[in-house]
């Protein structure tokens, strides 16, 4: 059974926030997830995502790999099935 979940993520690393946010928005739209942006800096991007739990997991994986001009060193996940 597929369930919906709400998860907050903080991605940390060598991140160009404009590039990463565009990448995250595109991935969220492709996965039919609702994205809410939090604080964004050059070393971290915070966001909240809501949708089917398996698609939230796919979003986390995609953003962990990130756009080619960003290197994600760590991901903090709050809420959802991985909490």
ROLOGU-212292 format. One record per residue: residue number from 1; x, y, z of N, C-alpha, C, O, CB in turn; chain; residue in three letters. Coordinates in steps of 0.001 Angstrom, whole numbers, plus 500000, padded with zeros to 6 digits. Glycine has a CB too. Layout:
BEGIN
<site k="NUM" n_px="X" n_py="Y" n_pz="Z" ca_px="X" ca_py="Y" ca_pz="Z" c_px="X" c_py="Y" c_pz="Z" o_px="X" o_py="Y" o_pz="Z" cb_px="X" cb_py="Y" cb_pz="Z" c="A" r="Ala"/>
...
//
This chain:
BEGIN
<site k="1" n_px="500839" n_py="498814" n_pz="500000" ca_px="500000" ca_py="500000" ca_pz="500000" c_px="500881" c_py="501246" c_pz="500000" o_px="501821" o_py="501342" o_pz="500790" cb_px="499047" cb_py="500000" cb_pz="501219" c="A" r="Unk"/>
<site k="2" n_px="500590" n_py="502176" n_pz="499141" ca_px="501348" ca_py="503419" ca_pz="499061" c_px="500721" c_py="504443" c_pz="499991" o_px="499503" o_py="504620" o_pz="500011" cb_px="501395" cb_py="503953" cb_pz="497607" c="A" r="Unk"/>
<site k="3" n_px="501554" n_py="505105" n_pz="500750" ca_px="501070" ca_py="506125" ca_pz="501665" c_px="501779" c_py="507434" c_pz="501374" o_px="502866" o_py="507462" o_pz="500797" cb_px="501283" cb_py="505702" cb_pz="503132" c="A" r="Unk"/>
<site k="4" n_px="501138" n_py="508517" n_pz="501786" ca_px="501746" ca_py="509832" ca_pz="501645" c_px="502501" c_py="510166" c_pz="502913" o_px="502130" o_py="509748" o_pz="504010" cb_px="500684" cb_py="510908" cb_pz="501340" c="A" r="Unk"/>
<site k="5" n_px="503565" n_py="510926" n_pz="502743" ca_px="504326" ca_py="511359" ca_pz="503904" c_px="504864" c_py="512756" c_pz="503667" o_px="505011" o_py="513207" o_pz="502531" cb_px="505472" cb_py="510379" cb_pz="504208" c="A" r="Unk"/>
<site k="6" n_px="505152" n_py="513424" n_pz="504767" ca_px="505785" ca_py="514735" ca_pz="504734" c_px="507165" c_py="514594" c_pz="505354" o_px="507312" o_py="514036" o_pz="506442" cb_px="504929" cb_py="515811" cb_pz="505487" c="A" r="Unk"/>
<site k="7" n_px="508163" n_py="515094" n_pz="504665" ca_px="509547" ca_py="514954" ca_pz="505107" c_px="510254" c_py="516292" c_pz="504936" o_px="510023" o_py="517011" o_pz="503964" cb_px="510282" cb_py="513831" cb_pz="504315" c="A" r="Unk"/>
<site k="8" n_px="511112" n_py="516612" n_pz="505887" ca_px="511993" ca_py="517770" ca_pz="505761" c_px="513396" c_py="517255" c_pz="505488" o_px="513850" o_py="516293" o_pz="506107" cb_px="511958" cb_py="518668" cb_pz="507048" c="A" r="Unk"/>
<site k="9" n_px="514074" n_py="517904" n_pz="504557" ca_px="515448" ca_py="517553" ca_pz="504219" c_px="516336" c_py="518776" c_pz="504362" o_px="515914" o_py="519902" o_pz="504099" cb_px="515536" cb_py="516983" cb_pz="502789" c="A" r="Unk"/>
<site k="10" n_px="517570" n_py="518538" n_pz="504783" ca_px="518622" ca_py="519541" ca_pz="504697" c_px="519774" c_py="518876" c_pz="503961" o_px="520349" o_py="517899" o_pz="504442" cb_px="519060" cb_py="520078" cb_pz="506127" c="A" r="Unk"/>
<site k="11" n_px="520105" n_py="519409" n_pz="502793" ca_px="521221" ca_py="518921" ca_pz="501986" c_px="522398" c_py="519851" c_pz="502242" o_px="522272" o_py="521069" o_pz="502111" cb_px="520853" cb_py="518860" cb_pz="500448" c="A" r="Unk"/>
<site k="12" n_px="523551" n_py="519274" n_pz="502609" ca_px="524740" ca_py="520067" ca_pz="502921" c_px="525887" c_py="519673" c_pz="502012" o_px="526004" o_py="518517" o_pz="501604" cb_px="525143" cb_py="519894" cb_pz="504393" c="A" r="Unk"/>
<site k="13" n_px="526734" n_py="520644" n_pz="501699" ca_px="527911" ca_py="520368" ca_pz="500884" c_px="528358" c_py="521611" c_pz="500138" o_px="528123" o_py="522735" o_pz="500581" cb_px="527627" cb_py="519241" cb_pz="499901" c="A" r="Unk"/>
<site k="14" n_px="529003" n_py="521399" n_pz="499004" ca_px="529409" ca_py="522490" ca_pz="498113" c_px="528255" c_py="522703" c_pz="497139" o_px="528202" o_py="522099" o_pz="496068" cb_px="530772" cb_py="522164" cb_pz="497349" c="A" r="Unk"/>
<site k="15" n_px="527345" n_py="523565" n_pz="497533" ca_px="526068" ca_py="523691" ca_pz="496830" c_px="525905" c_py="525102" c_pz="496282" o_px="526073" o_py="526084" o_pz="497005" cb_px="524893" cb_py="523340" cb_pz="497766" c="A" r="Unk"/>
<site k="16" n_px="525579" n_py="525191" n_pz="495009" ca_px="525134" ca_py="526455" ca_pz="494412" c_px="523620" c_py="526460" c_pz="494574" o_px="522910" o_py="525749" o_pz="493863" cb_px="525580" cb_py="526602" cb_pz="492872" c="A" r="Unk"/>
<site k="17" n_px="523135" n_py="527257" n_pz="495501" ca_px="521727" ca_py="527154" ca_pz="495891" c_px="520768" c_py="527367" c_pz="494720" o_px="519762" o_py="526662" o_pz="494635" cb_px="521424" cb_py="528159" cb_pz="496978" c="A" r="Unk"/>
<site k="18" n_px="521037" n_py="528306" n_pz="493818" ca_px="520133" ca_py="528527" ca_pz="492680" c_px="520044" c_py="527287" c_pz="491804" o_px="518956" o_py="526890" o_pz="491388" cb_px="520603" cb_py="529726" cb_pz="491842" c="A" r="Unk"/>
<site k="19" n_px="521175" n_py="526686" n_pz="491530" ca_px="521212" ca_py="525484" ca_pz="490699" c_px="520512" c_py="524319" c_pz="491395" o_px="519729" o_py="523600" o_pz="490775" cb_px="522663" cb_py="525107" cb_pz="490367" c="A" r="Unk"/>
<site k="20" n_px="520797" n_py="524138" n_pz="492677" ca_px="520219" ca_py="523026" ca_pz="493421" c_px="518702" c_py="523176" c_pz="493545" o_px="517967" o_py="522200" o_pz="493393" cb_px="520856" cb_py="522931" cb_pz="494811" c="A" r="Unk"/>
<site k="21" n_px="518240" n_py="524383" n_pz="493817" ca_px="516798" ca_py="524620" ca_pz="493956" c_px="516081" c_py="524340" c_pz="492637" o_px="515015" o_py="523724" o_pz="492634" cb_px="516526" cb_py="526072" cb_pz="494416" c="A" r="Unk"/>
<site k="22" n_px="516645" n_py="524779" n_pz="491532" ca_px="516049" ca_py="524478" ca_pz="490228" c_px="515978" c_py="522987" c_pz="489968" o_px="514977" o_py="522479" o_pz="489465" cb_px="516835" cb_py="525151" cb_pz="489123" c="A" r="Unk"/>
<site k="23" n_px="517054" n_py="522287" n_pz="490317" ca_px="517118" ca_py="520832" ca_pz="490171" c_px="516047" c_py="520164" c_pz="491040" o_px="515331" o_py="519278" o_pz="490575" cb_px="518528" cb_py="520307" cb_pz="490551" c="A" r="Unk"/>
<site k="24" n_px="515940" n_py="520591" n_pz="492299" ca_px="514963" ca_py="520010" ca_pz="493227" c_px="513532" c_py="520268" c_pz="492751" o_px="512684" o_py="519378" o_pz="492819" cb_px="515160" cb_py="520585" cb_pz="494643" c="A" r="Unk"/>
<site k="25" n_px="513268" n_py="521470" n_pz="492277" ca_px="511920" ca_py="521777" ca_pz="491768" c_px="511563" c_py="520884" c_pz="490584" o_px="510448" o_py="520369" o_pz="490497" cb_px="511825" cb_py="523259" cb_pz="491353" c="A" r="Unk"/>
<site k="26" n_px="512511" n_py="520707" n_pz="489682" ca_px="512269" ca_py="519871" ca_pz="488503" c_px="511998" c_py="518427" c_pz="488915" o_px="511056" o_py="517811" o_pz="488418" cb_px="513471" cb_py="519933" cb_pz="487540" c="A" r="Unk"/>
<site k="27" n_px="512811" n_py="517880" n_pz="489816" ca_px="512621" ca_py="516494" ca_pz="490261" c_px="511295" c_py="516327" c_pz="490994" o_px="510594" o_py="515336" o_pz="490790" cb_px="513778" cb_py="516060" cb_pz="491170" c="A" r="Unk"/>
<site k="28" n_px="510949" n_py="517286" n_pz="491841" ca_px="509675" ca_py="517208" ca_pz="492567" c_px="508496" c_py="517209" c_pz="491591" o_px="507545" o_py="516446" o_pz="491764" cb_px="509545" cb_py="518388" cb_pz="493561" c="A" r="Unk"/>
<site k="29" n_px="508558" n_py="518051" n_pz="490582" ca_px="507472" ca_py="518104" ca_pz="489595" c_px="507368" c_py="516792" c_pz="488827" o_px="506264" o_py="516298" o_pz="488595" cb_px="507690" cb_py="519270" cb_pz="488616" c="A" r="Unk"/>
<site k="30" n_px="508497" n_py="516224" n_pz="488432" ca_px="508486" ca_py="514957" ca_pz="487685" c_px="507926" c_py="513814" c_pz="488527" o_px="507306" o_py="512891" o_pz="487998" cb_px="509903" cb_py="514606" cb_pz="487212" c="A" r="Unk"/>
<site k="31" n_px="508148" n_py="513880" n_pz="489837" ca_px="507683" ca_py="512822" ca_pz="490736" c_px="506310" c_py="513134" c_pz="491347" o_px="505818" o_py="512376" o_pz="492182" cb_px="508701" cb_py="512608" cb_pz="491847" c="A" r="Unk"/>
<site k="32" n_px="505701" n_py="514232" n_pz="490937" ca_px="504388" ca_py="514647" ca_pz="491435" c_px="504395" c_py="514820" c_pz="492957" o_px="503508" o_py="514332" o_pz="493657" cb_px="503321" cb_py="513624" cb_pz="491029" c="A" r="Unk"/>
<site k="33" n_px="505417" n_py="515525" n_pz="493448" ca_px="505570" ca_py="515806" ca_pz="494869" c_px="505363" c_py="517295" c_pz="495114" o_px="505636" o_py="518121" o_pz="494243" cb_px="506962" cb_py="515355" cb_pz="495377" c="A" r="Unk"/>
<site k="34" n_px="504880" n_py="517629" n_pz="496300" ca_px="504708" ca_py="519026" ca_pz="496690" c_px="505971" c_py="519477" c_pz="497421" o_px="506364" o_py="518873" o_pz="498419" cb_px="503436" cb_py="519215" cb_pz="497590" c="A" r="Unk"/>
<site k="35" n_px="506603" n_py="520537" n_pz="496926" ca_px="507872" ca_py="521030" ca_pz="497465" c_px="507675" c_py="522400" c_pz="498094" o_px="507049" o_py="523278" o_pz="497501" cb_px="508949" cb_py="521098" cb_pz="496361" c="A" r="Unk"/>
<site k="36" n_px="508214" n_py="522581" n_pz="499302" ca_px="508248" ca_py="523877" ca_pz="499967" c_px="509695" c_py="524170" c_pz="500326" o_px="510342" o_py="523377" o_pz="501010" cb_px="507328" cb_py="523900" cb_pz="501237" c="A" r="Unk"/>
<site k="37" n_px="510204" n_py="525306" n_pz="499866" ca_px="511594" ca_py="525666" ca_pz="500144" c_px="511742" c_py="526267" c_pz="501527" o_px="510867" o_py="526985" o_pz="502013" cb_px="512111" cb_py="526642" cb_pz="499098" c="A" r="Unk"/>
<site k="38" n_px="512876" n_py="525957" n_pz="502152" ca_px="513264" ca_py="526559" ca_pz="503407" c_px="514467" c_py="527451" c_pz="503156" o_px="514682" o_py="527887" o_pz="502025" cb_px="513575" cb_py="525484" cb_pz="504475" c="A" r="Unk"/>
<site k="39" n_px="515252" n_py="527730" n_pz="504181" ca_px="516439" ca_py="528559" ca_pz="504016" c_px="517456" c_py="527918" c_pz="503064" o_px="517709" o_py="526715" o_pz="503122" cb_px="517085" cb_py="528815" cb_pz="505372" c="A" r="Unk"/>
<site k="40" n_px="518027" n_py="528744" n_pz="502193" ca_px="519023" ca_py="528269" ca_pz="501223" c_px="520287" c_py="529108" c_pz="501352" o_px="520234" o_py="530337" o_pz="501368" cb_px="518467" cb_py="528336" cb_pz="499767" c="A" r="Unk"/>
<site k="41" n_px="521425" n_py="528424" n_pz="501444" ca_px="522733" ca_py="529069" ca_pz="501512" c_px="523670" c_py="528330" c_pz="500573" o_px="523281" o_py="527342" o_pz="499949" cb_px="523292" cb_py="529083" cb_pz="502973" c="A" r="Unk"/>
<site k="42" n_px="524915" n_py="528811" n_pz="500473" ca_px="525870" ca_py="528159" ca_pz="499576" c_px="526393" c_py="526832" c_pz="500113" o_px="527049" o_py="526092" o_pz="499380" cb_px="527028" cb_py="529079" cb_pz="499318" c="A" r="Unk"/>
<site k="43" n_px="526119" n_py="526518" n_pz="501367" ca_px="526585" ca_py="525235" ca_pz="501901" c_px="525436" c_py="524324" c_pz="502345" o_px="525671" o_py="523207" o_pz="502805" cb_px="527519" cb_py="525478" cb_pz="503071" c="A" r="Unk"/>
<site k="44" n_px="524193" n_py="524802" n_pz="502207" ca_px="523048" ca_py="523976" ca_pz="502610" c_px="521755" c_py="524496" c_pz="501995" o_px="521581" o_py="525691" o_pz="501755" cb_px="522923" cb_py="523940" cb_pz="504142" c="A" r="Unk"/>
<site k="45" n_px="520858" n_py="523549" n_pz="501752" ca_px="519515" ca_py="523872" ca_pz="501266" c_px="518533" c_py="523067" c_pz="502104" o_px="518663" o_py="521850" o_pz="502227" cb_px="519353" cb_py="523556" cb_pz="499723" c="A" r="Unk"/>
<site k="46" n_px="517556" n_py="523747" n_pz="502677" ca_px="516511" ca_py="523086" ca_pz="503457" c_px="515217" c_py="523131" c_pz="502658" o_px="514903" o_py="524131" o_pz="502012" cb_px="516330" cb_py="523762" cb_pz="504858" c="A" r="Unk"/>
<site k="47" n_px="514473" n_py="522035" n_pz="502712" ca_px="513197" ca_py="521982" ca_pz="502011" c_px="512302" c_py="520942" c_pz="502648" o_px="512760" o_py="520063" o_pz="503379" cb_px="513401" cb_py="521675" cb_pz="500523" c="A" r="Unk"/>
<site k="48" n_px="511014" n_py="521056" n_pz="502357" ca_px="510025" ca_py="520077" ca_pz="502809" c_px="509360" c_py="519502" c_pz="501570" o_px="509125" o_py="520210" o_pz="500591" cb_px="508966" cb_py="520719" cb_pz="503783" c="A" r="Unk"/>
<site k="49" n_px="509062" n_py="518228" n_pz="501623" ca_px="508472" ca_py="517527" ca_pz="500482" c_px="507324" c_py="516667" c_pz="500983" o_px="507393" o_py="516105" o_pz="502076" cb_px="509535" cb_py="516657" cb_pz="499736" c="A" r="Unk"/>
<site k="50" n_px="506270" n_py="516566" n_pz="500185" ca_px="505117" ca_py="515743" ca_pz="500566" c_px="504678" c_py="514951" c_pz="499347" o_px="504586" o_py="515478" o_pz="498238" cb_px="503939" cb_py="516620" cb_pz="501119" c="A" r="Unk"/>
<site k="51" n_px="504405" n_py="513656" n_pz="499582" ca_px="503919" ca_py="512800" ca_pz="498507" c_px="504051" c_py="511337" c_pz="498875" o_px="504284" o_py="510996" o_pz="500035" cb_px="504672" cb_py="513083" cb_pz="497218" c="A" r="Unk"/>
<site k="52" n_px="503901" n_py="510469" n_pz="497877" ca_px="504011" ca_py="509025" ca_pz="498107" c_px="505399" c_py="508703" c_pz="498651" o_px="506405" o_py="509226" o_pz="498170" cb_px="503738" cb_py="508228" cb_pz="496797" c="A" r="Unk"/>
<site k="53" n_px="505440" n_py="507836" n_pz="499659" ca_px="506708" ca_py="507587" ca_pz="500340" c_px="507791" c_py="507034" c_pz="499425" o_px="508957" o_py="507394" o_pz="499587" cb_px="506490" cb_py="506638" cb_pz="501473" c="A" r="Unk"/>
<site k="54" n_px="507452" n_py="506175" n_pz="498471" ca_px="508487" ca_py="505660" ca_pz="497574" c_px="509013" c_py="506746" c_pz="496642" o_px="510182" o_py="506715" o_pz="496257" cb_px="507943" cb_py="504494" cb_pz="496756" c="A" r="Unk"/>
<site k="55" n_px="508167" n_py="507700" n_pz="496278" ca_px="508614" ca_py="508805" ca_pz="495432" c_px="509425" c_py="509822" c_pz="496228" o_px="510335" o_py="510449" o_pz="495685" cb_px="507416" cb_py="509490" cb_pz="494778" c="A" r="Unk"/>
<site k="56" n_px="509107" n_py="509990" n_pz="497499" ca_px="509926" ca_py="510843" ca_pz="498372" c_px="511330" c_py="510249" c_pz="498484" o_px="512319" o_py="510980" o_pz="498446" cb_px="509274" cb_py="510987" cb_pz="499789" c="A" r="Unk"/>
<site k="57" n_px="511417" n_py="508932" n_pz="498621" ca_px="512724" ca_py="508266" ca_pz="498661" c_px="513492" c_py="508483" c_pz="497359" o_px="514698" o_py="508724" o_pz="497384" cb_px="512551" cb_py="506762" cb_pz="498924" c="A" r="Unk"/>
<site k="58" n_px="512800" n_py="508398" n_pz="496223" ca_px="513439" ca_py="508628" ca_pz="494923" c_px="513929" c_py="510073" c_pz="494816" o_px="515003" o_py="510326" o_pz="494270" cb_px="512456" cb_py="508310" cb_pz="493771" c="A" r="Unk"/>
<site k="59" n_px="513149" n_py="511012" n_pz="495334" ca_px="513548" ca_py="512422" ca_pz="495344" c_px="514826" c_py="512611" c_pz="496162" o_px="515743" o_py="513317" o_pz="495741" cb_px="512413" cb_py="513303" cb_pz="495915" c="A" r="Unk"/>
<site k="60" n_px="514877" n_py="511974" n_pz="497331" ca_px="516068" ca_py="512075" ca_pz="498179" c_px="517302" c_py="511556" c_pz="497442" o_px="518362" o_py="512181" o_pz="497486" cb_px="515864" cb_py="511291" cb_pz="499492" c="A" r="Unk"/>
<site k="61" n_px="517166" n_py="510429" n_pz="496774" ca_px="518295" ca_py="509856" ca_pz="496042" c_px="518742" c_py="510783" c_pz="494913" o_px="519936" o_py="511031" o_pz="494747" cb_px="517921" cb_py="508477" cb_pz="495477" c="A" r="Unk"/>
<site k="62" n_px="517786" n_py="511294" n_pz="494141" ca_px="518128" ca_py="512186" ca_pz="493031" c_px="518839" c_py="513439" c_pz="493531" o_px="519839" o_py="513859" o_pz="492950" cb_px="516867" cb_py="512576" cb_pz="492252" c="A" r="Unk"/>
<site k="63" n_px="518327" n_py="514035" n_pz="494604" ca_px="518937" ca_py="515258" ca_pz="495123" c_px="520266" c_py="514985" c_pz="495815" o_px="521121" o_py="515869" o_pz="495871" cb_px="517988" cb_py="515945" cb_pz="496088" c="A" r="Unk"/>
<site k="64" n_px="520456" n_py="513787" n_pz="496338" ca_px="521752" ca_py="513425" ca_pz="496920" c_px="522833" c_py="513431" c_pz="495850" o_px="523975" o_py="513810" o_pz="496110" cb_px="521680" cb_py="512042" cb_pz="497597" c="A" r="Unk"/>
<site k="65" n_px="522465" n_py="513008" n_pz="494644" ca_px="523394" ca_py="513056" ca_pz="493516" c_px="523507" c_py="514473" c_pz="492976" o_px="524566" o_py="514884" o_pz="492501" cb_px="522944" cb_py="512099" cb_pz="492403" c="A" r="Unk"/>
<site k="66" n_px="522414" n_py="515214" n_pz="493053" ca_px="522387" ca_py="516627" ca_pz="492736" c_px="522723" c_py="516982" c_pz="491302" o_px="523062" o_py="516112" o_pz="490500" cb_px="523306" cb_py="517323" cb_pz="493614" c="A" r="Unk"/>
<site k="67" n_px="522627" n_py="518274" n_pz="490978" ca_px="523085" ca_py="518733" ca_pz="489668" c_px="524612" c_py="518652" c_pz="489615" o_px="525270" o_py="518569" o_pz="490652" cb_px="522596" cb_py="520188" cb_pz="489383" c="A" r="Unk"/>
<site k="68" n_px="525164" n_py="518676" n_pz="488419" ca_px="526601" ca_py="518440" ca_pz="488269" c_px="527476" c_py="519514" c_pz="488905" o_px="528652" o_py="519263" o_pz="489164" cb_px="526939" cb_py="518334" cb_pz="486820" c="A" r="Unk"/>
<site k="69" n_px="526939" n_py="520698" n_pz="489161" ca_px="527748" ca_py="521761" ca_pz="489757" c_px="527603" c_py="521836" c_pz="491281" o_px="528049" o_py="522803" o_pz="491897" cb_px="527366" cb_py="523094" cb_pz="489146" c="A" r="Unk"/>
<site k="70" n_px="526990" n_py="520835" n_pz="491880" ca_px="526818" ca_py="520765" ca_pz="493332" c_px="527305" c_py="519411" c_pz="493840" o_px="527082" o_py="518378" o_pz="493208" cb_px="525332" cb_py="520993" cb_pz="493727" c="A" r="Unk"/>
<site k="71" n_px="527965" n_py="519434" n_pz="494975" ca_px="528409" ca_py="518192" ca_pz="495609" c_px="527746" c_py="518109" c_pz="496980" o_px="528019" o_py="518921" o_pz="497864" cb_px="529979" cb_py="518131" cb_pz="495729" c="A" r="Unk"/>
<site k="72" n_px="526877" n_py="517123" n_pz="497145" ca_px="526182" ca_py="516925" ca_pz="498414" c_px="527021" c_py="515989" c_pz="499279" o_px="527315" o_py="514859" o_pz="498890" cb_px="524741" cb_py="516346" cb_pz="498191" c="A" r="Unk"/>
<site k="73" n_px="527400" n_py="516480" n_pz="500459" ca_px="528196" ca_py="515679" ca_pz="501388" c_px="527332" c_py="514964" c_pz="502420" o_px="527694" o_py="513887" o_pz="502894" cb_px="529209" cb_py="516557" cb_pz="502094" c="A" r="Unk"/>
<site k="74" n_px="526189" n_py="515558" n_pz="502772" ca_px="525361" ca_py="514986" ca_pz="503830" c_px="523902" c_py="515368" c_pz="503610" o_px="523594" o_py="516434" o_pz="503076" cb_px="525841" cb_py="515461" cb_pz="505221" c="A" r="Unk"/>
<site k="75" n_px="523015" n_py="514477" n_pz="504032" ca_px="521572" ca_py="514719" ca_pz="503960" c_px="520983" c_py="514432" c_pz="505333" o_px="521197" o_py="513359" o_pz="505897" cb_px="520890" cb_py="513834" cb_pz="502853" c="A" r="Unk"/>
<site k="76" n_px="520243" n_py="515389" n_pz="505863" ca_px="519514" ca_py="515194" ca_pz="507117" c_px="518040" c_py="515069" c_pz="506766" o_px="517483" o_py="515922" o_pz="506075" cb_px="519767" cb_py="516378" cb_pz="508133" c="A" r="Unk"/>
<site k="77" n_px="517414" n_py="514006" n_pz="507243" ca_px="516002" ca_py="513726" ca_pz="506950" c_px="515227" c_py="513714" c_pz="508258" o_px="515594" o_py="513021" o_pz="509207" cb_px="515834" cb_py="512363" cb_pz="506193" c="A" r="Unk"/>
<site k="78" n_px="514149" n_py="514491" n_pz="508297" ca_px="513312" ca_py="514572" ca_pz="509488" c_px="511894" c_py="514209" c_pz="509081" o_px="511302" o_py="514864" o_pz="508222" cb_px="513371" cb_py="515997" cb_pz="510141" c="A" r="Unk"/>
<site k="79" n_px="511351" n_py="513171" n_pz="509692" ca_px="509999" ca_py="512735" ca_pz="509392" c_px="509980" c_py="511636" c_pz="508359" o_px="511013" o_py="511255" o_pz="507810" cb_px="509170" cb_py="513892" cb_pz="508919" c="A" r="Unk"/>
<site k="80" n_px="508787" n_py="511133" n_pz="508103" ca_px="508630" ca_py="510082" ca_pz="507106" c_px="509088" c_py="508731" c_pz="507604" o_px="509378" o_py="508558" o_pz="508788" cb_px="509384" cb_py="510437" cb_pz="505865" c="A" r="Unk"/>
<site k="81" n_px="509151" n_py="507786" n_pz="506706" ca_px="509437" ca_py="506396" ca_pz="507055" c_px="510874" c_py="506149" c_pz="507475" o_px="511167" o_py="505105" o_pz="508056" cb_px="509113" cb_py="505518" cb_pz="505903" c="A" r="Unk"/>
<site k="82" n_px="511777" n_py="507079" n_pz="507198" ca_px="513182" ca_py="506896" ca_pz="507554" c_px="513532" c_py="507513" c_pz="508900" o_px="514679" o_py="507422" o_pz="509337" cb_px="514061" cb_py="507488" cb_pz="506485" c="A" r="Unk"/>
<site k="83" n_px="512561" n_py="508140" n_pz="509568" ca_px="512819" ca_py="508839" ca_pz="510830" c_px="513117" c_py="507869" c_pz="511954" o_px="513357" o_py="508291" o_pz="513085" cb_px="511633" cb_py="509709" cb_pz="511206" c="A" r="Unk"/>
//
